[in-house]
Amino acid sequence: MQIDQSSRRARKLIADLQLTEDEVRQIIAAARINLATFDPEYRANVTQLSQELDRSRPTIYNWADRALEATVETFRSIRTGRPPKNAAPRRMRRRATGGKPHE
């Protein structure tokens, strides 16, 4: 499995999270397995992934399941929508010219 670091976003995430090459490979394998599970158009060869990573098929599936659990927990904890407006009323400011209030 070759890691493509031509993506600026990939390079940034690898640097920010201080990911090792093995961790990136694990992330890719877990993502491929989960994608193949839920998207019938996507195919993943678990045997090939396990050989490339020198891990058993059950280990690869375990990574995928744990990654999916973490993803679901994270999605469920993310607040959606806009942040609430301040409870305090907004103050009106006066324009420098004309003296009429505006927001």
C-alpha positions as CSV (number, residue, x, y, z in Angstrom):
1,M,0.0,0.0,0.0
2,Q,1.5,3.3,-1.1
3,I,0.8,6.4,0.8
4,D,0.1,9.5,-1.4
5,Q,1.3,12.6,0.3
6,S,0.7,14.9,-2.6
7,S,-2.5,16.1,-0.9
8,R,-1.8,19.2,1.2
9,R,-4.6,18.2,3.6
10,A,-3.0,14.8,4.1
11,R,0.4,16.3,4.8
12,K,-1.1,18.7,7.3
13,L,-3.1,16.0,9.1
14,I,0.0,13.7,9.2
15,A,2.1,16.6,10.7
16,D,-0.6,17.9,13.1
17,L,-1.4,14.5,14.4
18,Q,2.2,13.3,14.2
19,L,1.1,10.1,12.4
20,T,3.5,7.4,11.7
21,E,3.5,5.6,8.3
22,D,2.1,2.5,10.0
23,E,-0.8,4.6,11.6
24,V,-1.6,6.1,8.2
25,R,-1.7,2.6,6.7
26,Q,-4.1,1.5,9.5
27,I,-6.3,4.5,8.9
28,I,-6.5,3.7,5.2
29,A,-7.3,0.0,5.8
30,A,-10.0,0.8,8.3
31,A,-11.5,3.4,6.0
32,R,-11.5,1.0,3.1
33,I,-13.2,-1.8,5.1
34,N,-15.9,0.5,6.4
35,L,-16.5,2.0,3.0
36,A,-16.8,-1.4,1.5
37,T,-19.3,-2.4,4.3
38,F,-21.7,0.5,3.6
39,D,-21.1,1.3,-0.1
40,P,-22.0,-1.6,-2.4
41,E,-20.1,0.0,-5.3
42,Y,-16.8,0.1,-3.3
43,R,-14.7,-3.1,-3.1
44,A,-11.9,-3.8,-0.6
45,N,-9.7,-6.8,-0.6
46,V,-9.3,-7.6,3.0
47,T,-6.8,-10.4,2.3
48,Q,-4.6,-8.1,0.4
49,L,-4.8,-5.4,3.1
50,S,-3.9,-7.9,5.8
51,Q,-0.9,-9.1,3.7
52,E,0.3,-5.6,3.0
53,L,0.0,-4.7,6.7
54,D,1.3,-8.0,8.0
55,R,-1.8,-8.4,10.2
56,S,-4.6,-10.9,10.3
57,R,-8.0,-10.4,8.7
58,P,-9.7,-10.3,12.1
59,T,-7.2,-7.6,13.2
60,I,-8.1,-5.5,10.1
61,Y,-11.8,-5.9,10.8
62,N,-11.2,-5.0,14.5
63,W,-9.5,-1.8,13.5
64,A,-12.3,-1.0,11.1
65,D,-15.0,-1.6,13.8
66,R,-13.2,0.5,16.4
67,A,-12.6,3.3,13.9
68,L,-16.3,3.2,13.0
69,E,-17.4,3.3,16.7
70,A,-15.1,6.3,17.3
71,T,-16.5,8.0,14.2
72,V,-20.1,7.5,15.3
73,E,-19.4,8.7,18.8
74,T,-17.8,11.8,17.4
75,F,-20.6,12.5,15.0
76,R,-23.2,12.1,17.8
77,S,-21.3,14.6,20.0
78,I,-20.9,17.3,17.4
79,R,-23.3,20.1,17.9
80,T,-25.0,21.0,14.6
81,G,-26.3,24.3,13.4
82,R,-25.2,27.8,14.3
83,P,-23.9,28.7,17.7
84,P,-26.6,30.3,19.9
85,K,-26.8,34.0,19.9
86,N,-25.7,35.9,23.0
87,A,-28.5,36.2,25.5
88,A,-27.7,39.8,26.2
89,P,-29.4,42.3,23.9
90,R,-27.2,43.9,21.2
91,R,-26.3,47.4,21.8
92,M,-27.1,50.0,19.2
93,R,-24.2,52.1,18.0
94,R,-24.5,55.5,16.6
95,R,-23.0,56.4,13.3
96,A,-20.3,59.0,13.2
97,T,-22.4,61.0,10.8
98,G,-26.1,61.6,11.0
99,G,-26.5,60.4,14.6
100,K,-29.0,57.6,13.6
101,P,-28.6,54.3,15.3
102,H,-27.6,51.2,13.4
103,E,-26.5,47.7,14.2
